[in-house]
Amino acid sequence: MPDTSRLYALTSTYTSPWWPSEPGPSFLINDPVMAMRWYFDHEQEQNLAVALRSSTDGGATWQALPPRELWAQTLQHLDAVAEIPGVYGIERTRRGTALREQVEADAAEWIDHRIRFVAPDDPSPYRPDTPSLFAWQRGGDIWALALGTVPPDPVLERLVAEYTDPQPEGPDQARAAARETLAALATARSPADAAVPELLQAYQRLELLAFPAGQLHDLVRPAQDSLLNQLATRLPETADVIAAHPDPQHPVRQAAATYLHQLARLGRDPGPANRTLREAQDRLATAVAEPPAEPVSSDPADQPALPGYPRQLTDIEAAAAWRARSPKARRDSEMYMDDLVRAHTRLVVAHAAAAAQGVYWLNARPRDPDEAAAFDSRNYFEEQLERLNAQHSVLMHGSLLAGAEEAAKQAKHQAVVAAAQATLPRTPRTTTAETVADHEAFMAHVTAAEARIDQVLGEQRKHVRDVLHRHFPKAAGSHGMYQLRTGLMDRAGLGFDAYNQAYQAIGETGRHLKDLEHRRASARVEFGRGWVSADDVTKAAKQHNAAKQHFEDLRVSRPETLAALNALDRVREIAPSGPAGMAARAAQITAQSRERTLQPHTPPGPDGAPVHTTQQPQQGQNGQVPQTAPRPGMR
């Protein structure tokens, strides 16, 4: 089974102009295969951008996870599946083969949507039956950039089989483009070992990748920054400038980066394009000649009044953090994740067996009985895990609010002490006016500090109220909050009698264990009672240890849960933040549509500017944008 201490968090953001920068679906799982399939199913150009993170300590800390590392971990897991015992009696080889083939099918569908990419505002939104060789190169570039390898043969074979006309040279084009991109990325990882012409060539290769601007360019920028930093220290026209201005945010460093970008993209050859390079060089000289800006003085009033707050975790971060804080929540989540992984594996194997017999889905539901049962089981555990994530997320936000309220009390006390040290004199005042002035100065400091603390605490409360309203919109009012409190306590196993029942379970299992140990040691068989074996004693000991562990989990989790629920109860009457106005949303859509329309889809012209065609996207005539065919959900 997957490592329970490793978690994969996948969050998505809408890039479509109709829902710009809004959070999309998210997923939290401890299995790399399910995480990789979720990535393939949701990461789409001009629709959803997926961010991956992983945790090796149960969600206490998170690290960014590039897709290529998730792909490598998925392949390692698939190779190790044969060593894992079967699930629900399924043969190990059959299960491993079915999982690998399903992942390859998902990968082929994902890269196919990049090879035959059609922008949402394209006048002809239908994908061609057969892609061009340039499209195959684009697929190879994207595969190498995102997954860090050359496209495997099974994936390319699936792509060729889906297209109308056979293209034997298409896979070769994809492999060749992937190798060139991987070589450029390797140069960016070890720039000190490459010559200056190799650095320029690698940068130009990454700059002119054969796909439109989109979220995958976020994977290109770190490599380009590595190449530019190396070029900046090795080219004579920028080495001295970089050494004299170590701050990356300095205007001179920014002008030098712009000059290096144009140099790597256009080269030094004379021609009309070098006008852009000369302009960048002039801006660099102007920035060097300008006097340095005066440093901005830091005002104590601008310092954070409540360090660490407000904290605005995502739903997945909050759910994982709550499980790290509550042992009971962690055990529940591990149980549901394991059940979901088993159900997912069972569905994949059943689907492969049904497809081999020629039985296909009808009306989005499997026709094979075994596949239908696995389908229902997978959906059930997905819903349960999603509900559990929402509950744990809300509890963690309540716990953060409780911590912020305690921190506010301490901060206000420290503010009083600091104000006294800053304003009260060391020698007694002789006049009433001086005493009143000292008191007024003291109270001004205290009032200002408390106002900043209350402002930060109010922001935390509003954020928690928004989270509560998003997940449980019926929690407003005393009755709705009572139902929410009761439901969360009961579903978490922390109800009114949970303590007593857990304590009684320790006594009952302990007495049962002692009875079995006594009967085992006496070697007597009493009338009406069977022989006590060593396995019976071992099983009873496990039950007793589980009862003690359950009671310990409750002892730690119950106070944390009650504190979080009490904090949630204090924000139930705060009005949630309303959605953005229609005018703001319309302006945002118009701005992003205009930006996408002006993005270059062709190589730059002689002067470095994008070449625009006379044909404009037929968008906005009826207020709708043509969309490509929707992709099916993860099966």
N, C-alpha and C positions, 0 to 999 in steps of 0.2 A: 504494500500500500504506500501511498505518497508520504513523504516526510511531514509530520504534523507541525513541526516548527517552521517550515517554509510556507509562505503564503504568496500568492500572485494577485495583485490588484490591477485591474484594467478599468480605466475611466475613459469616456469618450466625450468629445465636444463637437457640436454641430458647426460645420463650415459652410453650410448652405446659406445663401443670402436671406432666406426666409426665416431662419433661426440662427443668426450669427452669434457665435461665442456662447451659446447656451449649453449647459451640461446635458449630455445624452445618457444612454444606458451605462451601467457599470457592472462589474463582476468581481467576485472575491472567491478564490478557490485555492486548494492546496495541491492541485494536480496540473502538471505542465501541459499534458495533452489537451485537457479541456480549456486551459487558458489559451493555447495556440489556436485551437479551433474557434474560440470566441474572437480572437484577433482577426483571423481570416474572414470571419462572417461580418464583422462590424467596421473594420478599417477600410474606408472607401474614399477615393478622391472626390473632392467637391461635395462631400456629404458628412462624413464623420472622420475625425482625427482621434486616434486611440493612443493614450499614454500608458506605459507599462511601468510597474514598480514591483519590487520583490522585498520580502522580509525573511530573514533567517532566524528571527527570535520571536516568532509568534505575533508580529505586528507592533512590537515596541519601537523599532526603527525601520525606516524604509530607504531603499536605494533605487535609483533609476535603473530600469532594465531595458537595454536595447532589444529590439525584436530579434536580432541575430543570436543573442544569448538565449532567449526563450526558445528559439528554433533548435539550437544546439542541445539544450536541456531536454527538449521534446524527443529528439532523436536518441539521446542517451536513455531516456525513460522507455522508449519503444524497444530498444535493444535489450533492456533489462526486464521487460515484461515476461519473457519466457522463464525467468528465474523466480517469478512471483507465483504463489499457489493460485489455482483457478478460483474464479468467483462464480457462485451459484452452479458449480459443477461444470463450467465451460472449460474445454481443453485449453491449455496454455498456448500452444502453437496457433490454434484457430483464433484465439482472442487477440494475440499479438499481431497476426496477419491482418485481421479485420480492422484493428485500430490504425495500423500503418496505412492501409489502403484508403481508409476514410480521411486521414490527415492529408494524404497525397491528393485526393479528390478535392478537398477544401482548398488546398494550396493552388491547384490548377484553376479552380473557379476564381480565386482571388486574383491571380496574375492575369487571367483571361480578361477580367474587367479593367486591368491596366493596359493590356495589349490592345484591346478594342475599346479604348476609352472614348467616351462621348461626353462632352460638357453638357450640363443641364440646359444651357441657353443656346445650344447648337440648333441651327435651323432644321437639320436632319437628325433627330435624336436617336435613330435606330442604328444599332451596331452592325457593321458589315459582316457578311457570312465568312469572309476570308480576310485576314489582316494583311497589311503590306509588310515588306521586309523591314522598313523603318519601325513599324510597330513591334516586330519581334525584337529589334534592338532596344526599344524602350522597355520591353518586358525584362530583358536581360539586365539592363541598368538598374531597374527598380528591384529586381530580385537580389542582385549583388549588394545594393545599398541597404536594403531593409534586412535581409537575412544573412548576408555575409558569406555566401557560397555561390557556386555556379548552379543554375537550375538543374535538379536531378533528372535523369532520363525518364523515370516513370511519370513525372509531372509533364514533361515535354511531350511524351507519347500521348497522354490524355488530351493535350491541347490540339495536337495534329488530328486526332480522331474526331474532335468536335467541329472542325472547320470543313467547309464544303469542298474546296479543292485541296489536294495534297500539296504540301509545301516542304519537301525534304530539306531545302536550304534554310527554312525558318529556324529550326532549333539550333543550327550552327551559328546563325546570326545572333541568337540570344546568348549562346555560350561565349562567343567572341566578345560581345559587348560587356558581358558580366566579368570576363577576365580583365578587360581594360579598366573597368571601374574598380575592381578589387586591387589592381596594381596601383591605381591612383590613391586608394585608401591606405594601402600599405606604405606608400611614400609619405602620406600625411602622418601615419603613426610613428615613423622613424625619419623625420625630415633632416636630421643632422647627418645622416649617412648618404644623402642624395646631393648631386650637384645642382647648381642654380638652374641650368636648363631643364633638368628633370623636375624640379620644383615648379617651374613655370608651366611645364607641360601637364603635370598632374593637376595643378589648379585649373588650367583651361579645360581639362577633361571633366572635372567636376562642375565647372561653370556652365558647360554646354551639354549637360546630360539631356538625353532625348525624351523628356517628358515635361508636361506643363508645370508651372509653379504651383506648389501645393504643400501639404503638410510634410511630405517626404524631404523637402528642402531643409527642414529642421535637422535632418540627419546629415546633410551636406555641410552645414555651416561650421560645426566643430572641426571637421577635416580642413576646410578652407582657412579657418583661423589658424590652425597649426602651421599650414604652409605659409601663410602671410607673416606670421611671427618669425619663422625661420628666414624668410626672404628679407624681412626688415632688418635683421641683424647682420646679414651677409652682403647686402647690396651697398655700395659706397655712398649712394645718394641719400640713404635713410639710416645707415648705421649710427652716425653721430647724433642724429635727431632723436632716435629711439633711446640711446644711452642718456641723453640729457633730459628726457621727459619719461620717467618710469611709470607715471600714473596712466593706466589704460584709458581713463576717461578724459584725459587732457585734450584740448582742441588740436594740439599739434599731432598727437598720436592718431586722432580721428582723421586728420587731413592726410597723414602718411598712409593710413590704411586705405583711404580712397585712391591715392596715387598707386599703391601697390596693386590694388584690385584692377585698375585700368591697365596697368603694365602687364599683369599676368593674362588679362583677357584679350588685349589687343596686340601685345608685343611691341618691340622697338622698331620694327620695319617702318620706313617712311611711307606716308600715304595719307589720304583724307581722314582715316580713322584716328590718326595721331593728334588731331586737333583736341579731341577729348582728353588724351593723355597730357598734352601740354597745359590744358586748363587745370587739370588736377595737380600738375607740378607747380603751377603758379599759385594755386590755393595753399599748397604746402609751404611755399616760400613766404606767403603773406601771413600764415599762422605762426611761423617761426619768428617773424619780425614784430608781431604784436606783443605788447607788454603782458606779463602774467596777471591774471585776475587776482583781486584781493581775496584772501581766505574769508569765508563766512564764519562769523563768530557764533558760537553755540550759546543760546540762551537757556538757562536752567529751566525756564518755564516750558521750553519745547521738549524737555526730556520726558520719556514715558512715565506717566503717573502710576501705572500698574504694570511692572515688568512681566512680560509673558502673556499679557492679555491686551485686547481680545484675541482669543484663539478661534479660528474659523476652519475647522477640519472638514474634509470631505466626508461623505457618508461612509465610504469604505474605510478611511483612516479612523474615523470615530468608532466604527464597529470593531475593527481589529484592536484598537486601543482599549476598548471596554473588555474584550476577552482577555487581554493581558492583565487587566485589573481584577476581573471577576473569574475565579477558577470554575465556577458553575457555568458561566456563559461560554468559557472556552471548551469545556467538555461537551456541551450541547452543540456548539458549532462544529467541532470535530466529528461528532456522530452524524450530523446532517451532511457534511461534506463527504464523508466516506460513503454514506448511502447514495448520494448523488453520483459519485464516481462509479460505484457498482452499477447503478441503474443506467448510466451513460454507456458503460462498457457493454452491458447486456443488450441495450438497444442497438449499438453498432454491430454486434455479432448477429443479432436477429435480423437486422436490415440486410446484412450481407448474405445471410442464408436465404432470405425471401427473394432477394434480387437474383440469386443463382437459380432459383426455381421459377423465375419469370413472374413473380407476384409483386405488383407495384402498388404505390399508394393511390388511394381514391378519395377525393375531397379532403385533402390535407390530413388523412388519417390512414394508417396502415391497414391493409386487408388481411395480412397474415395474423392469426390469433396470438402467436408468441410475440411478434413484433408489436402488435397493438397493446399487449399487456406491458411490454417493456417501455413503450411510448408513454403510457399513462403513469407508470412508475417514475419515469424520468421527469415528467411534468410536475408530478406531485412533490418530489423532493426539490425541484427548482423553486416552486412556490413557497415551500416551507423555509428554504434557505433564504430566499428574498425577504420573507416576512421576519425571519430571525435577524437579518442584517438591519432592517429598519428599526426593530426594537432595540437592538444593541447600540445603534447609532444614536437614537434619542436618549438612551440612558447615559451614554458617554458625554453627550452635550450637556445633560443635566448635571453630571458630575463635574464637568469643567466650570459650569456656572457656580456650583457650590464651592469649588476651590477659589474662584474669583471673588466670591463674597467674603470668604475667610481672608484672602489676601488683601481685600479692600480695608478690612478692619485693622489689620496690622499696618497697612500703608498709612492710614489716617493717624494712627498712633505715632508712627515715625515722622509724619509731617508735623505734628504738634511739637515733637522734640526738636526737629530741625528748625522750625520757626522760632522756637525759644532760643536756640543757640545763635540764630542769625540776627535777631532783633532785640532781645532783652539785654540791657547793659550789665556790665560786671560790677559797677558801683551803684549804690542807691541814688535815686533821683531826689533833688531837694525841693522841687516845686510840683504842684498838682498838674500843671500843663505838660511838663516833661513826662510824668507818669502816664497821663492820658495819651500822649503821642506815642509812647512806647507800646502801650496796650493796643492802640489802633494799628500800628505797624505789625504787631504780632498777629492780631486777628486777620489782617489783610493777607498775610502769608498763609495762615491756616485755611482761610476761606478759599483762596485761589487753589491751594493744593487739594482740598476736598472736592472742589468743583471739577478739577481734572480727573480725580479718581471716580467720582460719580458719573462723569461722561463716559469713561472707559467701561465702567460696570454697566451702564445703560446700553452701550453698544453690544456687550456680551449678552445681555438679557434679550435684546431685540433679535440677535442672531439665533439664540436658542429658541425663541418663540417662533421664528420663521421655520426652523427645522421641525419643531413640534407640529406646526400647522401643515407643513408639507406632507408629513408622514401620517399624522392623525388629525385630520381637519375637524373631527367631531369632539375634540378634547376641550373645546371652549366651554367655559362655565363650570360650576362646581360638580354637576351631575356627570358631564362628559369626562372631567378629570378623574372623578371617582371610578368610573368604568375603566378608564385607561390604567389607573393605578392598580386596580384589582386584576385586570387582565394581564398586565406585565408581571405582577408578582406571581400569579398562578401559573402562567406559561413558563416562567423561569424556575418553577419548583420552589418558590419562596413564600408560599401561602401562609395562612395564619397558623396552621398546625404542622408546618414543615419541620420546625425545630423539634417538636415533641416526637413526631413520627421518625425522624432521623435518629434521635437519641434512643427511642425504643427499638429501632432496627439493630442498633449496636448491641443492645442487651440480648435480643432474641437470637441473633446470629452467633453471639459469643456463647450463649448457653447451648445452642445446637452444636457448636464446634466442640465444646467440652464434653458433651454427651457422646458424640461420635468417637472422640479420642479415648474416653473411658471404656466404651464398648470394644473399641479396637484393641486396647491394651489388655482387657480381661479375657479376650479370646472366647467369649461365651455368646451363644446365640439364644436370645430370649424368645419366648413363645410369641408368635405374631409379628416378629420383627426380623428382618433379613440380616445377612452377614454384612459387616461394615468393612469395606475395602479401603485400600490406601487412596484410591481416586476419590472416594466419598469424603475422606478427611481433607484432601487437598482442595476439593471443590468448596467445602464448607469454610475452609480458611480463606479462600479467595472472596467468598461472599462477606465474611466478617471484615476483611480488609477494605472491601468496596464500601461497606456501610460506614466504617470509620472515615474513609476518604470523603464520602458524601457529606458526612456531618462537618468535616473540616472545611469543605468547600462552602457549605452554607454559613459557617461561622465567619468566613472572610467575605463572602459575597453579599450577605444580607445587609450589613451596615452600609456598604457602598451603594447598594441599590436603594435603600431607604433615603440616604442623603441625596441621591440623584433625583428621586421622585419628589422629595420635598422642594428641591430647587425648581423642578418643572412646575410644581403647583403654584409657585410664587410668580410665574410669568404667564399664567393661563389667561389673564385678563388684558395683557398687552396686545394691542391691535397689530396684526402682522403687516409687514411691508407690502404695499400694493405693487402690482406689475407695472412695467414701464408704460408710459402713455403711448397712444397710437401714433401721435406725431413723431415722437422720438424713434419709435420702431420703424416708421416709414422712412425717416431720414437715414437711419442706419442701413436699411435695405438698399436705398438709392445709392448711398456712398459705396457700399460694398459691390453692388452691381456695376457701378462706374469703374471701380478699381479693377474688377475682373475683366471688364471689357477692354481696358487699356493694357492688360498684361500681354507681353509679347509671346505669340505662339510660333514665331518664325525667328531665324537668326537676326542679330542686329544689323542695321544698315551701315553704310560707310562711316557715318559720323557717330556710331555707337548707339543711336536711338532706334527704338523698335520700328519695324516696317509695318504700317497699317494697310490693310486692304480696303477696297471700296465696299466690300460686302459686309454689312453689319448684322449682328444677330437679330433675328426677328423676335424681339422680346418686348413686352410691355404693351403690345397692341390690345390684348384682351385681359391684361392683368395676370397672366399665367406664364409659367416657365415650362417648356417641354422637359419631361423627365425621362430618364432611361428606365428600362424595365426593372421592377424591384427584384432584389435578390431574395431567395428563400431563406428562412431562418435556419439556425444550426440544427442539424438532425443527428 
